[in-house]
């Protein structure tokens, strides 16, 4: 059974005395339902309601939303006792039943001892339609595809995880982790794909399944059609992969299309958890979000496997090369790092990413990521191989009077003056 980092947060929620109704948020196929079912093993009773699969059950929510009344009807319908302290009540695909989403606040107010959780995708759109959403009564946890550590754990390589997280990796093990990293770049972290690789160790099978999942994501675009044309959504989705590593420009999607429509399409994809914005920040102080320019940003897809599949890249470019030199083929190292940063953040808040670009005229210096550690802003440069100049890093450190920077590459842990050199696979231990 694949263990997920969010499992710890779910147990904390279960045991909390100030527990609220739980809303597990994230893109489709990231493992939300699976993780709730794992949590359910610690309860005497488990009642799962899937509103897309069982549409008849929606009728129970058409009348009163009194939680006692709802519990009585759901228990009778599914033949499962609903007992506070003993039952985990789970509403899956809750976006398909807005009344069920509205009911969460009443469960919290009138049945606070009952463990009630919900999950879904496109939740922002569903929530926006509810006149009185349960602010202060509902706790959100954000879930993403599997991290590289979770992938190694699924392979039974927990020793490698401990080793890399200790920041002491012997060369022979460093090379082994790099080989795992290359495969992870190809297949990504969607649990179904990782499970297939663990089972059969067949990259081609994984990529075929990724193709199927990619089509299912595109099929989901039909659910957005009242807001944005499906073809435009697909064009923006593809363009995110094409423009990775660079400032996102709507004109590069379709120069003839209205930018307002393209912006709306991009916003919908981000709300669905299929992509993340990397905002430009001046980086002068904390918080980083206080100095962003909302019209200057990069965008990365939520999974390297999907990214790789969209671009139809050649496996050999990663598997047999000495470096992951994808600068003109998708900036995959930068996509990986952005995703790993997001996955390592607190599950209770929506992750944010930042980068820096020199705004002085006649300059082109750019730092791939900025992160905040306590009261310090740390610049991060991502290199696809084992070498690379750090001119942009030097410009940032000088302009901001900073004394530390980090370069992520295929090198092992080392140091160069005031720059820490860390392997790409060690993003989560920065």
C-alpha positions, 0 to 999 in steps of 0.5 A, spaced: 500 500 500 502 506 497 503 511 503 502 518 502 505 524 506 497 527 507 496 521 511 499 524 517 495 530 516 488 526 516 490 523 522 491 529 526 484 532 523 481 525 526 484 526 533 483 534 533 478 536 539 477 542 534 475 538 528 471 541 523 468 538 517 474 536 512 474 538 505 480 534 501 481 539 495 486 537 489 486 535 481 482 529 479 487 522 480 491 525 485 489 520 490 484 523 494 479 518 495 484 512 496 487 516 502 480 517 505 479 510 505 486 509 508 483 513 514 477 509 514 480 503 516 481 506 523 474 507 524 468 502 526 464 504 520 465 507 513 460 510 509 462 513 502 457 517 498 459 518 491 455 523 487 457 522 480 456 515 481 450 514 485 446 520 482 439 518 485 442 519 492 442 527 491 435 527 492 436 526 499 439 533 499 433 536 496 429 537 502 432 539 509 439 539 510 438 538 517 444 533 519 440 528 523 435 528 518 440 527 513 444 521 517 438 517 518 436 517 511 443 516 508 444 510 514 437 507 511 439 508 504 446 505 505 445 500 511 451 503 514 450 506 522 452 513 522 454 514 529 459 520 532 465 517 534 465 511 530 463 512 523 467 516 518 462 519 513 465 521 506 462 525 500 466 524 494 465 528 488 461 533 492 462 538 487 456 534 483 451 536 489 452 543 491 446 542 497 451 536 500 457 542 500 452 546 503 450 541 508 457 541 511 457 547 515 450 544 518 454 537 520 459 541 524 454 546 527 449 540 530 453 534 530 460 536 531 462 529 534 461 526 527 467 525 523 465 528 516 469 529 510 468 530 503 473 531 496 472 533 489 475 537 483 473 543 480 471 545 487 472 553 487 467 553 481 462 549 486 463 554 492 462 560 488 455 558 487 453 557 494 450 563 497 453 562 504 459 557 504 461 554 511 467 559 512 470 558 519 466 551 519 470 547 514 477 545 514 481 544 507 487 540 506 490 540 499 492 534 495 497 533 489 500 528 485 505 523 489 512 527 491 519 524 489 519 521 496 513 518 496 515 515 489 521 512 492 517 509 498 512 506 493 518 502 490 521 500 497 527 505 497 526 508 504 533 507 505 534 512 499 529 517 502 532 517 509 539 518 506 538 523 501 534 527 507 540 527 511 544 530 506 549 525 506 549 521 500 555 516 497 556 517 490 554 510 488 547 511 492 547 518 488 547 515 482 542 510 483 537 516 486 539 520 479 536 514 475 530 513 479 529 521 478 530 520 471 524 515 471 520 519 475 520 525 470 518 520 465 512 517 469 510 523 474 507 522 480 499 520 479 498 514 483 495 510 478 501 511 474 506 510 479 502 503 481 503 501 474 510 502 474 511 499 481 507 493 478 511 492 472 517 496 471 514 498 464 515 505 462 512 504 455 505 502 459 506 507 464 506 512 458 500 509 454 496 510 461 498 517 461 495 518 455 489 515 457 489 520 463 491 526 459 484 524 455 480 524 461 483 530 463 481 533 456 474 530 457 473 534 463 474 540 459 466 539 457 464 541 464 467 548 463 464 549 457 459 554 460 465 559 461 470 557 456 470 554 449 473 547 450 478 548 444 481 554 447 482 550 454 485 545 450 490 550 447 491 553 453 493 547 457 498 545 451 501 551 451 503 551 459 507 545 457 510 549 451 511 555 455 514 552 461 521 555 463 519 562 460 514 568 462 507 565 460 504 570 454 497 569 452 499 571 445 503 565 444 497 561 445 493 564 440 495 571 437 488 572 434 484 570 441 481 575 446 486 575 452 481 576 457 478 569 454 485 566 454 486 568 461 479 565 464 481 559 461 488 559 464 484 561 471 480 555 470 485 550 469 489 553 475 483 552 479 482 545 477 489 544 480 492 542 473 497 548 473 500 552 478 502 560 477 509 562 478 509 569 480 514 574 479 516 577 486 521 583 487 524 579 493 526 584 497 522 582 503 517 577 506 512 575 505 514 574 498 507 575 495 507 582 497 511 584 492 508 580 486 506 583 479 500 579 477 501 580 470 508 577 470 508 570 471 510 563 469 506 557 469 507 549 470 503 543 469 501 539 476 505 533 473 511 531 470 508 525 467 503 529 464 507 535 461 512 529 458 506 526 455 503 533 452 510 534 449 511 527 446 518 528 448 523 522 447 525 517 453 532 517 451 533 524 452 533 523 459 534 516 460 541 515 457 543 523 457 548 525 462 544 531 464 537 532 463 538 538 458 531 539 456 531 547 456 529 547 449 524 541 450 520 543 456 524 545 461 522 539 465 527 540 471 524 546 472 517 543 472 519 538 477 522 543 482 516 547 482 512 541 483 516 538 489 516 545 492 508 545 492 508 538 494 512 539 500 508 545 503 503 545 508 497 541 506 492 546 510 494 552 505 494 553 497 501 553 495 504 559 492 511 559 487 515 565 486 521 567 481 525 573 480 527 577 474 531 583 474 527 589 472 533 594 470 533 596 463 538 592 459 539 586 463 536 579 463 538 576 469 533 571 472 532 566 478 528 560 477 525 560 484 525 564 490 523 561 497 522 564 504 525 561 510 523 564 516 525 571 515 530 570 509 529 570 502 533 564 498 534 564 491 534 558 487 537 556 480 535 550 477 540 547 472 539 540 468 546 538 468 552 538 473 555 544 470 552 551 469 554 559 471 550 562 476 551 569 473 543 571 475 544 568 482 550 573 483 546 579 481 540 577 485 545 576 491 548 583 490 542 587 489 538 584 495 545 584 499 543 577 501 549 572 503 546 565 501 543 562 495 542 555 492 543 551 486 539 545 484 543 540 479 545 533 478 551 534 482 551 531 489 551 535 496 557 540 496 558 548 496 561 553 492 563 560 496 556 562 499 552 558 494 549 551 497 549 546 491 544 540 492 541 535 488 535 536 484 532 530 488 533 534 494 528 540 493 524 538 499 530 538 504 532 545 503 
